[in-house]
Amino acid sequence: MIAECPKVGGRRKARREERRCAILAIARRHFQELGYGGTTMSGIAAELGGSKGTLWAYFPSKEELFTAVLDSWIEQYAPMREPKPGQDLHRTLVTYCTEFLTIMLSPEVSALYRLVIAEAQRFPELGRIFYDRAPRRRQRMLARLLDAEIRSGRLSPHDTLTASAQLHHSCLFHLFMYNLWGLDPDLTPDRIEQDAHAAVALFMNGYSKR
């Protein structure tokens, strides 16, 4: 199910936005059920009704359509809330990592990762789009917090984008990977927070000021 279509002013704009939302809803289902390779613009246009030109007027390529679907997916299931500097860094990072890991373990996001992993070898553009719109955006977002902490003197100077990537990867190495492999891990909130604490402890050991 696609997120609720945003309200826009004017009847013409509203109709266009409703049409766009309908396209995204159909496209998301096609990508989920048929995979990236099995999804075609022709198939989406046929289910949408009307001419193929209508679909192309909104999305000139399958890559652009997938990008829009991915953005709507993130907005609905994996929103990115930027952590604020100036508070207790350890607590801020634990809260952030707990929320991040909870999102990553949701059925919808797990399904998206499986789709990307299954198809990226044959369709490199899929992996590039996904990386730019999801992991890289998160890494840059957290890096901004780390930059602020370095300026304040609470963290030692380092490459914050690399450090951000390392913290995200540390969050995922256990529960997320076990879940991806179908090993039925403990996904209770307490267990998720334990993994978040472990990832942050490792991070702070490497980057906090001595």
Residue frames as a rotation matrix with the C-alpha (Angstrom) as fourth column:
MET 1
0.578 0.816 0.000 0.00
0.816 -0.578 0.000 0.00
0.000 0.000 -1.000 0.00
ILE 2
-0.291 -0.672 0.681 1.37
0.641 -0.666 -0.382 3.39
0.710 0.325 0.624 -0.99
ALA 3
-0.742 0.006 -0.670 1.44
0.561 -0.542 -0.626 6.30
-0.367 -0.841 0.399 1.47
GLU 4
0.321 0.937 -0.135 -1.58
0.731 -0.336 -0.594 8.58
-0.602 0.092 -0.793 1.38
CYS 5
-0.031 -0.293 0.955 -1.46
0.910 -0.403 -0.094 10.93
0.413 0.867 0.280 -1.57
PRO 6
-0.687 -0.275 -0.673 -0.45
0.598 -0.740 -0.308 14.45
-0.413 -0.613 0.673 -0.47
LYS 7
0.457 0.889 -0.031 -3.04
0.777 -0.416 -0.473 17.21
-0.434 0.192 -0.880 -0.76
VAL 8
-0.752 -0.654 0.080 -2.25
0.600 -0.629 0.495 19.91
-0.273 0.420 0.865 -3.30
GLY 9
-0.220 0.671 -0.708 -4.10
-0.024 -0.729 -0.684 23.07
-0.975 -0.134 0.176 -4.25
GLY 10
-0.296 0.195 -0.935 -6.11
-0.898 -0.390 0.203 23.32
-0.325 0.900 0.290 -7.43
ARG 11
0.618 0.656 0.434 -8.23
-0.466 0.750 -0.470 20.67
-0.634 0.088 0.768 -9.11
ARG 12
0.807 -0.329 -0.490 -5.80
-0.409 0.287 -0.866 20.11
0.425 0.900 0.097 -11.97
LYS 13
-0.253 -0.947 0.198 -2.81
-0.799 0.090 -0.594 19.69
0.545 -0.308 -0.780 -9.66
ALA 14
-0.118 0.285 0.951 -4.84
-0.821 0.511 -0.255 17.40
-0.559 -0.811 0.174 -7.43
ARG 15
0.884 0.467 -0.013 -5.79
-0.375 0.694 -0.615 15.15
-0.278 0.548 0.789 -10.36
ARG 16
0.455 -0.795 -0.402 -2.18
-0.491 0.152 -0.858 15.00
0.743 0.588 -0.321 -11.49
GLU 17
-0.433 -0.632 0.643 -0.98
-0.882 0.149 -0.448 14.10
0.187 -0.761 -0.621 -8.00
GLU 18
0.294 0.621 0.727 -3.65
-0.673 0.675 -0.304 11.42
-0.679 -0.399 0.616 -7.67
ARG 19
0.920 -0.001 -0.391 -2.54
-0.331 0.529 -0.781 9.96
0.208 0.849 0.487 -11.01
ARG 20
0.002 -0.999 -0.033 1.06
-0.674 0.023 -0.738 9.98
0.738 0.024 -0.674 -9.88
CYS 21
-0.324 -0.061 0.944 0.15
-0.895 0.342 -0.285 8.22
-0.306 -0.938 -0.165 -6.63
ALA 22
0.727 0.639 0.250 -1.79
-0.491 0.739 -0.461 5.59
-0.480 0.213 0.851 -8.58
ILE 23
0.637 -0.587 -0.500 1.26
-0.402 0.301 -0.865 4.95
0.658 0.752 -0.044 -10.77
LEU 24
-0.347 -0.835 0.426 3.51
-0.814 0.043 -0.579 4.58
0.466 -0.548 -0.695 -7.72
ALA 25
0.069 0.455 0.888 1.09
-0.816 0.537 -0.212 2.15
-0.573 -0.710 0.408 -6.04
ILE 26
0.955 0.287 -0.079 0.98
-0.271 0.725 -0.633 -0.09
-0.124 0.626 0.770 -9.12
ALA 27
0.403 -0.880 -0.251 4.72
-0.458 0.044 -0.888 0.19
0.793 0.473 -0.385 -9.70
ARG 28
-0.255 -0.510 0.821 5.56
-0.966 0.108 -0.233 -0.71
0.030 -0.853 -0.521 -6.11
ARG 29
0.466 0.502 0.728 3.48
-0.535 0.815 -0.220 -3.86
-0.704 -0.288 0.649 -6.32
HIS 30
0.946 -0.158 -0.281 5.08
-0.185 0.448 -0.875 -4.81
0.265 0.880 0.395 -9.64
PHE 31
0.057 -0.992 0.110 8.59
-0.703 -0.118 -0.701 -4.31
0.709 -0.038 -0.705 -8.25
GLN 32
-0.185 -0.084 0.979 7.74
-0.922 0.359 -0.144 -6.36
-0.339 -0.930 -0.144 -5.16
GLU 33
0.541 0.558 0.629 6.05
-0.361 0.830 -0.425 -9.22
-0.759 0.003 0.651 -7.00
LEU 34
0.986 -0.082 0.148 8.03
0.169 0.408 -0.897 -9.34
0.013 0.909 0.416 -10.26
GLY 35
0.166 -0.969 -0.182 11.38
0.766 0.011 0.643 -7.94
-0.621 -0.246 0.744 -9.25
TYR 36
0.044 -0.228 -0.973 13.16
-0.264 -0.942 0.209 -5.08
-0.964 0.248 -0.101 -10.95
GLY 37
-0.871 -0.475 -0.122 14.01
-0.257 0.230 0.939 -7.07
-0.418 0.849 -0.322 -14.07
GLY 38
-0.685 0.652 0.324 10.51
0.722 0.665 0.189 -8.49
-0.092 0.363 -0.927 -14.44
THR 39
0.168 0.737 -0.655 8.81
0.507 -0.634 -0.584 -5.12
-0.846 -0.233 -0.480 -14.10
THR 40
-0.608 -0.312 0.730 8.13
0.793 -0.266 0.548 -3.31
0.023 0.912 0.409 -17.36
MET 41
-0.850 0.308 -0.427 6.78
-0.229 -0.947 -0.227 0.11
-0.474 -0.095 0.875 -18.12
SER 42
-0.661 0.620 -0.422 4.37
-0.444 0.131 0.886 -1.57
0.605 0.773 0.189 -20.55
GLY 43
-0.446 0.471 -0.761 2.98
0.626 0.772 0.111 -3.80
0.640 -0.426 -0.640 -17.82
ILE 44
-0.683 0.169 -0.711 2.46
0.553 -0.517 -0.654 -0.89
-0.477 -0.839 0.260 -15.47
ALA 45
-0.846 0.355 -0.398 0.83
-0.499 -0.791 0.354 1.19
-0.189 0.498 0.846 -18.20
ALA 46
-0.612 0.635 -0.472 -1.53
-0.051 0.564 0.824 -1.67
0.789 0.528 -0.313 -19.06
GLU 47
-0.366 0.476 -0.800 -2.74
0.903 0.388 -0.182 -1.97
0.224 -0.789 -0.572 -15.47
LEU 48
-0.769 0.024 -0.639 -2.95
0.266 -0.897 -0.353 1.79
-0.582 -0.441 0.683 -15.10
GLY 49
0.297 0.851 0.433 -5.12
0.816 0.009 -0.578 2.11
-0.496 0.525 -0.692 -18.19
GLY 50
0.817 0.003 -0.576 -4.76
-0.228 -0.917 -0.328 4.65
-0.529 0.399 -0.749 -20.94
SER 51
0.852 -0.510 -0.120 -1.78
-0.047 0.154 -0.987 5.05
0.522 0.846 0.108 -23.23
LYS 52
0.397 -0.816 -0.421 1.82
0.914 0.391 0.105 4.27
0.079 -0.427 0.901 -22.42
GLY 53
-0.223 -0.475 0.851 2.55
0.475 -0.815 -0.330 7.91
0.851 0.331 0.408 -23.17
THR 54
0.670 0.528 0.523 0.68
-0.218 -0.534 0.817 8.91
0.710 -0.661 -0.242 -20.01
LEU 55
0.879 -0.392 -0.272 3.09
0.447 0.477 0.757 6.88
-0.167 -0.787 0.595 -17.86
TRP 56
0.007 -0.946 0.324 6.13
0.983 -0.052 -0.173 8.19
0.181 0.319 0.930 -19.71
ALA 57
0.215 0.127 0.968 4.92
0.179 -0.980 0.089 11.76
0.960 0.155 -0.234 -19.18
TYR 58
0.922 0.133 0.365 5.25
-0.327 -0.239 0.914 11.22
0.209 -0.962 -0.177 -15.44
PHE 59
0.413 -0.789 0.454 8.33
-0.296 0.355 0.887 8.96
-0.861 -0.501 -0.087 -15.43
PRO 60
0.514 -0.200 -0.834 10.56
-0.856 -0.181 -0.485 8.93
-0.054 0.963 -0.264 -18.55
SER 61
-0.242 -0.637 -0.732 12.38
-0.558 0.709 -0.433 5.72
0.794 0.303 -0.527 -17.52
LYS 62
0.573 0.405 -0.713 12.08
0.253 0.740 0.623 2.71
0.780 -0.537 0.322 -15.27
GLU 63
-0.410 -0.804 -0.431 15.04
0.752 -0.031 -0.658 4.01
0.516 -0.594 0.617 -13.27
GLU 64
-0.816 0.149 0.559 13.22
-0.293 -0.940 -0.176 7.27
0.499 -0.307 0.810 -12.51
LEU 65
0.271 0.960 -0.065 10.06
-0.489 0.195 0.850 5.36
0.829 -0.199 0.523 -11.61
PHE 66
0.317 -0.213 -0.924 11.97
0.638 0.769 0.041 3.07
0.702 -0.602 0.380 -9.25
THR 67
-0.772 -0.631 0.073 13.59
0.406 -0.579 -0.707 6.11
0.489 -0.516 0.703 -7.63
ALA 68
-0.441 0.699 0.562 10.16
-0.655 -0.679 0.330 7.64
0.613 -0.223 0.758 -6.99
VAL 69
0.550 0.615 -0.565 8.84
-0.098 0.720 0.687 4.35
0.829 -0.323 0.456 -5.62
LEU 70
-0.110 -0.695 -0.710 11.88
0.761 0.400 -0.510 4.05
0.639 -0.597 0.485 -3.37
ASP 71
-0.855 -0.185 0.485 11.41
-0.073 -0.882 -0.465 7.59
0.514 -0.433 0.741 -2.05
SER 72
0.055 0.952 0.300 7.76
-0.730 -0.166 0.663 6.87
0.682 -0.255 0.686 -1.23
TRP 73
0.471 0.016 -0.882 8.79
0.322 0.928 0.189 3.59
0.821 -0.373 0.432 0.41
ILE 74
-0.567 -0.775 -0.278 11.34
0.602 -0.160 -0.782 5.40
0.562 -0.611 0.558 2.59
GLU 75
-0.673 0.363 0.644 8.87
-0.477 -0.879 -0.003 8.12
0.565 -0.310 0.765 3.51
GLN 76
0.372 0.927 -0.048 6.29
-0.608 0.283 0.742 5.56
0.701 -0.247 0.669 4.59
TYR 77
0.881 0.049 -0.471 8.39
0.186 0.879 0.440 2.85
0.436 -0.475 0.765 6.21
ALA 78
0.210 -0.898 -0.386 11.86
0.977 0.205 0.055 4.27
0.030 -0.388 0.921 6.87
PRO 79
0.879 0.156 0.451 11.61
0.198 -0.979 -0.048 7.98
0.434 0.131 -0.891 7.64
MET 80
-0.090 -0.985 -0.149 14.89
0.818 0.012 -0.575 9.72
0.568 -0.173 0.805 8.34
ARG 81
0.925 0.371 0.084 14.77
0.233 -0.728 0.645 11.90
0.300 -0.577 -0.760 11.46
GLU 82
0.144 -0.959 0.244 17.99
0.160 -0.221 -0.962 13.84
0.977 0.177 0.121 11.85
PRO 83
0.403 -0.048 -0.914 19.48
0.903 0.181 0.389 13.62
0.146 -0.982 0.116 15.37
LYS 84
0.819 -0.013 0.573 20.25
-0.007 -1.000 -0.013 16.95
0.573 0.006 -0.819 17.03
PRO 85
-0.191 -0.950 -0.249 23.67
0.501 0.123 -0.856 17.89
0.844 -0.288 0.452 18.43
GLY 86
-0.395 -0.094 0.914 24.26
-0.498 -0.814 -0.299 19.42
0.773 -0.573 0.274 21.84
GLN 87
0.663 0.612 0.431 22.77
-0.715 0.347 0.607 16.60
0.222 -0.710 0.668 23.90
ASP 88
0.133 -0.604 0.785 24.33
-0.581 0.594 0.556 13.55
-0.803 -0.531 -0.272 25.52
LEU 89
-0.189 -0.263 -0.946 26.00
-0.980 0.105 0.166 11.93
0.056 0.959 -0.277 22.52
HIS 90
-0.977 -0.203 0.060 25.91
-0.208 0.973 -0.103 8.35
-0.038 -0.113 -0.993 23.81
ARG 91
-0.413 0.898 0.154 22.18
0.201 0.255 -0.946 8.54
-0.888 -0.359 -0.286 24.54
THR 92
0.174 0.447 -0.878 21.50
-0.728 -0.542 -0.420 10.29
-0.663 0.712 0.231 21.24
LEU 93
-0.487 -0.457 -0.744 23.33
-0.854 0.429 0.296 7.59
0.184 0.779 -0.599 19.29
VAL 94
-0.944 0.201 0.263 21.65
0.083 0.913 -0.400 4.74
-0.320 -0.355 -0.878 21.17
THR 95
-0.044 0.982 -0.184 18.23
-0.056 -0.186 -0.981 6.25
-0.997 -0.033 0.064 20.45
TYR 96
0.110 0.026 -0.994 19.13
-0.936 -0.333 -0.112 6.80
-0.334 0.943 -0.013 16.80
CYS 97
-0.757 -0.509 -0.410 20.53
-0.626 0.745 0.232 3.29
0.187 0.432 -0.882 16.36
THR 98
-0.730 0.573 0.372 17.55
0.149 0.665 -0.732 1.68
-0.667 -0.479 -0.570 18.09
GLU 99
0.262 0.853 -0.452 15.14
-0.342 -0.356 -0.870 3.50
-0.903 0.382 0.198 15.77
PHE 100
-0.086 -0.391 -0.916 17.28
-0.992 -0.049 0.114 2.70
-0.089 0.919 -0.384 12.73
LEU 101
-0.944 -0.330 -0.023 17.54
-0.331 0.942 0.055 -0.99
0.004 0.059 -0.998 13.52
THR 102
-0.393 0.885 0.251 13.81
0.101 0.313 -0.945 -1.23
-0.914 -0.346 -0.212 14.28
ILE 103
0.362 0.477 -0.801 13.08
-0.705 -0.423 -0.570 0.25
-0.611 0.770 0.183 10.85
MET 104
-0.357 -0.614 -0.704 15.54
-0.927 0.323 0.190 -2.06
0.111 0.721 -0.684 9.13
LEU 105
-0.971 -0.019 0.237 13.94
-0.086 0.958 -0.274 -5.12
-0.222 -0.287 -0.932 10.74
SER 106
-0.096 0.990 -0.103 10.42
-0.564 -0.139 -0.814 -4.25
-0.820 -0.019 0.572 9.57
PRO 107
0.080 0.176 0.981 8.97
0.495 0.847 -0.192 -6.68
-0.865 0.501 -0.019 6.99
GLU 108
0.932 0.359 0.050 8.60
0.226 -0.469 -0.854 -3.93
-0.283 0.807 -0.519 4.38
VAL 109
0.553 -0.793 -0.256 12.21
-0.812 -0.582 0.046 -2.75
-0.185 0.182 -0.966 4.55
SER 110
-0.204 -0.594 0.778 13.54
-0.323 0.791 0.519 -6.31
-0.924 -0.145 -0.353 4.73
ALA 111
0.461 0.460 0.758 11.59
0.558 0.514 -0.651 -7.09
-0.690 0.723 -0.019 1.55
LEU 112
0.960 -0.147 -0.238 13.13
-0.266 -0.746 -0.611 -4.08
-0.088 0.650 -0.755 -0.16
TYR 113
0.101 -0.987 0.122 16.65
-0.851 -0.022 0.524 -5.19
-0.515 -0.157 -0.843 0.76
ARG 114
-0.098 -0.102 0.990 15.98
0.157 0.981 0.117 -8.68
-0.983 0.167 -0.080 -0.55
LEU 115
0.847 0.448 0.287 14.76
0.369 -0.106 -0.923 -7.18
-0.383 0.888 -0.255 -3.83
VAL 116
0.746 -0.606 -0.275 17.87
-0.663 -0.714 -0.223 -5.04
-0.061 0.349 -0.935 -4.23
ILE 117
-0.121 -0.836 0.536 20.28
-0.655 0.473 0.590 -7.85
-0.746 -0.279 -0.604 -3.30
ALA 118
0.153 0.263 0.952 18.58
0.349 0.887 -0.302 -10.27
-0.925 0.378 0.044 -5.68
GLU 119
0.797 0.364 0.481 18.61
0.562 -0.157 -0.812 -7.89
-0.220 0.918 -0.330 -8.66
ALA 120
0.737 -0.468 -0.488 21.62
-0.352 -0.882 0.313 -5.58
-0.577 -0.059 -0.815 -8.26
GLN 121
-0.211 -0.858 0.467 24.07
0.108 0.455 0.884 -7.98
-0.971 0.238 -0.003 -9.93
ARG 122
-0.214 0.203 0.955 22.10
0.943 0.298 0.148 -7.92
-0.255 0.933 -0.256 -13.19
PHE 123
0.483 0.463 0.743 20.95
0.621 -0.780 0.082 -4.32
0.617 0.422 -0.664 -12.89
PRO 124
-0.438 -0.780 -0.447 23.72
0.875 -0.257 -0.409 -2.17
0.205 -0.570 0.796 -11.39
GLU 125
-0.609 0.244 0.755 21.58
-0.059 -0.963 0.263 0.94
0.791 0.116 0.601 -11.75
LEU 126
0.513 0.825 -0.237 19.22
0.133 0.196 0.972 -0.55
0.848 -0.530 -0.010 -9.14
GLY 127
0.293 -0.498 -0.816 22.01
0.947 0.270 0.175 -0.81
0.133 -0.824 0.550 -6.58
ARG 128
-0.735 -0.607 0.302 23.24
0.588 -0.792 -0.164 2.70
0.339 0.057 0.939 -7.36
ILE 129
-0.191 0.761 0.620 19.77
-0.163 -0.648 0.744 4.23
0.968 0.042 0.248 -6.98
PHE 130
0.690 0.484 -0.538 19.14
0.375 0.397 0.838 2.37
0.619 -0.780 0.093 -3.73
TYR 131
-0.044 -0.803 -0.595 22.53
0.992 0.035 -0.121 3.27
0.118 -0.595 0.795 -2.26
ASP 132
-0.787 -0.283 0.548 22.17
0.326 -0.945 -0.021 6.96
0.524 0.162 0.836 -3.10
ARG 133
-0.130 0.864 0.486 18.60
-0.309 -0.501 0.808 7.27
0.942 -0.045 0.333 -1.83
ALA 134
0.833 0.514 -0.206 18.85
-0.012 0.389 0.921 5.18
0.554 -0.764 0.330 1.34
PRO 135
0.555 -0.611 -0.564 22.18
0.832 0.396 0.389 4.15
-0.014 -0.685 0.728 2.96
ARG 136
-0.431 -0.811 0.396 24.21
0.801 -0.546 -0.245 7.10
0.414 0.212 0.885 1.67
ARG 137
0.045 0.529 0.848 21.56
-0.055 -0.846 0.531 9.63
0.997 -0.071 -0.008 2.74
ARG 138
0.926 0.296 -0.232 21.50
0.180 0.193 0.965 8.18
0.331 -0.935 0.126 6.24
GLN 139
0.237 -0.921 -0.310 25.27
0.971 0.231 0.058 8.14
0.019 -0.315 0.949 6.47
ARG 140
-0.492 -0.400 0.774 25.50
0.483 -0.865 -0.140 11.80
0.725 0.305 0.618 5.46
MET 141
0.452 0.749 0.485 22.74
-0.093 -0.501 0.860 12.74
0.887 -0.434 -0.157 7.88
LEU 142
0.898 -0.138 -0.419 24.52
0.440 0.325 0.837 11.17
0.021 -0.935 0.353 10.85
ALA 143
-0.071 -0.983 0.170 27.86
0.962 -0.112 -0.249 12.57
0.263 0.146 0.954 9.67
ARG 144
-0.008 0.125 0.992 26.46
0.089 -0.988 0.125 16.07
0.996 0.090 -0.003 10.16
LEU 145
0.938 0.325 0.124 25.86
-0.114 -0.049 0.992 15.27
0.328 -0.945 -0.009 13.83
LEU 146
0.583 -0.782 -0.219 29.40
0.794 0.493 0.355 13.91
-0.170 -0.381 0.909 14.18
ASP 147
-0.148 -0.604 0.783 30.82
0.674 -0.641 -0.367 17.04
0.724 0.473 0.502 12.53
ALA 148
0.435 0.400 0.806 29.02
-0.261 -0.801 0.539 19.17
0.862 -0.445 -0.244 15.12
GLU 149
0.989 -0.074 -0.125 30.35
0.145 0.402 0.904 17.00
-0.017 -0.912 0.409 17.94
ILE 150
0.178 -0.978 0.112 33.91
0.972 0.157 -0.173 17.38
0.152 0.140 0.978 16.65
ARG 151
-0.101 -0.174 0.980 33.53
0.263 -0.954 -0.142 21.15
0.959 0.244 0.142 16.47
SER 152
0.717 0.455 0.528 32.31
-0.376 -0.386 0.842 21.16
0.587 -0.802 -0.106 20.06
GLY 153
-0.243 -0.928 0.282 35.33
-0.848 0.062 -0.526 19.12
0.471 -0.366 -0.803 21.15
ARG 154
0.281 0.438 0.854 33.34
-0.839 0.545 -0.003 16.09
-0.466 -0.715 0.520 22.32
LEU 155
0.897 -0.072 0.436 34.68
0.239 0.909 -0.341 13.79
-0.371 0.410 0.833 19.60
SER 156
-0.128 -0.985 -0.113 38.19
0.119 -0.129 0.984 13.37
-0.985 0.112 0.134 18.25
PRO 157
0.089 0.133 -0.987 38.71
-0.854 -0.500 -0.145 14.57
-0.513 0.856 0.069 14.65
HIS 158
-0.563 -0.225 0.796 38.05
0.156 0.916 0.369 11.90
-0.812 0.332 -0.480 12.03
ASP 159
-0.922 0.321 -0.215 36.40
-0.263 -0.113 0.958 11.24
0.283 0.940 0.189 8.68
THR 160
-0.580 0.729 0.363 32.79
-0.560 -0.032 -0.828 11.52
-0.592 -0.684 0.427 9.81
LEU 161
0.251 0.689 -0.680 31.26
-0.963 0.247 -0.105 9.94
0.096 0.681 0.726 6.72
THR 162
-0.316 -0.448 -0.836 33.39
-0.328 0.879 -0.346 6.83
0.890 0.165 -0.425 7.20
ALA 163
-0.984 -0.057 0.170 32.59
-0.178 0.218 -0.960 6.78
0.018 -0.974 -0.224 10.92
SER 164
-0.216 0.976 0.019 28.88
-0.875 -0.185 -0.447 7.14
-0.432 -0.113 0.894 10.18
ALA 165
0.223 0.249 -0.942 29.00
-0.766 0.643 -0.011 4.22
0.603 0.724 0.334 7.73
GLN 166
-0.688 -0.567 -0.453 30.83
-0.162 0.729 -0.666 2.10
0.707 -0.385 -0.593 10.30
LEU 167
-0.820 0.433 0.375 28.20
-0.432 -0.037 -0.901 2.76
-0.376 -0.901 0.217 12.97
HIS 168
0.168 0.918 -0.359 25.35
-0.971 0.091 -0.222 1.91
-0.171 0.386 0.906 10.60
HIS 169
0.040 -0.214 -0.976 27.09
-0.537 0.819 -0.201 -1.30
0.843 0.532 -0.082 9.54
SER 170
-0.919 -0.394 0.028 27.72
-0.214 0.438 -0.873 -2.23
0.332 -0.808 -0.486 13.18
CYS 171
-0.388 0.861 0.329 24.00
-0.794 -0.132 -0.593 -1.90
-0.467 -0.491 0.735 13.87
LEU 172
0.431 0.680 -0.593 23.19
-0.902 0.342 -0.263 -4.34
0.024 0.649 0.761 11.06
PHE 173
-0.419 -0.755 -0.504 25.82
-0.803 0.567 -0.182 -7.03
0.423 0.329 -0.845 11.49
HIS 174
-0.961 -0.007 0.277 23.79
-0.179 0.779 -0.601 -9.24
-0.211 -0.627 -0.750 13.87
LEU 175
-0.313 0.922 0.228 19.99
0.092 0.268 -0.959 -9.09
-0.945 -0.279 -0.169 14.05
PHE 176
0.306 0.460 -0.833 19.47
-0.733 -0.444 -0.515 -7.65
-0.607 0.769 0.201 10.57
MET 177
-0.424 -0.542 -0.725 21.72
-0.880 0.436 0.189 -10.20
0.214 0.718 -0.662 8.88
TYR 178
-0.932 0.136 0.335 20.23
-0.022 0.903 -0.429 -13.08
-0.361 -0.408 -0.839 10.86
ASN 179
-0.006 0.995 -0.099 16.77
-0.108 -0.099 -0.989 -11.89
-0.994 0.005 0.108 9.86
LEU 180
0.161 -0.014 -0.987 17.84
-0.947 -0.285 -0.150 -11.56
-0.279 0.958 -0.060 6.21
TRP 181
-0.726 -0.522 -0.448 19.13
-0.622 0.776 0.104 -15.14
0.293 0.354 -0.888 6.27
GLY 182
0.204 0.923 -0.327 15.86
-0.556 0.384 0.737 -16.41
0.806 0.031 0.592 7.77
LEU 183
-0.570 -0.548 -0.612 17.45
0.177 0.646 -0.743 -17.53
0.802 -0.532 -0.271 11.06
ASP 184
0.406 0.904 -0.133 14.51
0.343 -0.016 0.939 -16.29
0.847 -0.426 -0.317 13.15
PRO 185
-0.687 -0.717 -0.117 16.40
0.404 -0.243 -0.882 -14.04
0.604 -0.654 0.456 15.62
ASP 186
-0.072 0.590 -0.804 14.94
0.958 -0.183 -0.220 -12.44
-0.278 -0.786 -0.552 18.71
LEU 187
-0.538 -0.069 0.840 13.43
0.554 -0.780 0.291 -9.19
0.635 0.622 0.458 17.39
THR 188
0.442 0.680 -0.585 11.94
0.891 -0.256 0.376 -7.91
0.106 -0.688 -0.718 20.64
PRO 189
0.803 -0.097 0.589 12.47
-0.014 -0.990 -0.143 -4.20
0.596 0.107 -0.796 21.47
ASP 190
0.816 -0.521 0.251 14.80
-0.340 -0.083 0.937 -5.11
-0.467 -0.850 -0.245 24.34
ARG 191
0.348 -0.710 0.612 17.02
0.644 0.656 0.394 -7.22
-0.681 0.257 0.686 22.09
ILE 192
0.528 -0.119 0.841 17.10
0.715 -0.472 -0.516 -4.51
0.458 0.874 -0.165 19.42
GLU 193
0.889 -0.190 0.416 18.16
-0.333 -0.892 0.304 -1.92
0.313 -0.409 -0.857 22.00
GLN 194
0.657 -0.692 0.299 20.91
0.047 0.434 0.900 -4.26
-0.753 -0.577 0.317 23.24
ASP 195
0.267 -0.545 0.795 22.34
0.946 0.303 -0.111 -4.43
-0.181 0.782 0.597 19.74
ALA 196
0.692 0.029 0.721 22.12
0.294 -0.924 -0.245 -0.64
0.659 0.382 -0.648 19.49
HIS 197
0.897 -0.386 0.218 24.03
-0.370 -0.381 0.847 -0.27
-0.244 -0.840 -0.485 22.76
ALA 198
0.442 -0.763 0.471 26.71
0.493 0.646 0.583 -2.68
-0.749 -0.026 0.662 21.55
ALA 199
0.357 -0.277 0.892 27.17
0.888 -0.195 -0.417 -0.80
0.290 0.941 0.176 18.27
VAL 200
0.803 -0.015 0.596 27.41
-0.080 -0.993 0.083 2.57
0.591 -0.115 -0.798 20.03
ALA 201
0.825 -0.542 0.160 29.85
-0.126 0.100 0.987 1.22
-0.551 -0.835 0.014 22.64
LEU 202
0.267 -0.734 0.624 32.15
0.856 0.479 0.197 0.03
-0.443 0.482 0.756 19.86
PHE 203
0.447 -0.029 0.894 31.84
0.640 -0.688 -0.343 3.37
0.625 0.725 -0.289 18.08
MET 204
0.918 -0.045 0.394 32.52
-0.267 -0.805 0.530 5.47
0.293 -0.592 -0.751 21.19
ASN 205
0.686 -0.711 0.155 35.52
0.282 0.455 0.845 3.32
-0.671 -0.536 0.513 22.07
GLY 206
0.076 -0.674 0.735 37.06
0.984 0.169 0.054 4.21
-0.161 0.719 0.676 18.73
TYR 207
-0.104 -0.031 0.994 36.08
0.677 -0.734 0.048 7.86
0.728 0.679 0.098 18.34
SER 208
0.893 0.448 -0.047 35.37
0.340 -0.601 0.723 9.49
0.296 -0.661 -0.689 21.71
LYS 209
0.310 -0.795 0.521 38.00
-0.484 -0.604 -0.634 11.82
0.818 -0.055 -0.572 23.17
ARG 210
0.156 -0.364 -0.918 40.35
0.644 0.743 -0.185 10.12
0.749 -0.562 0.350 25.60
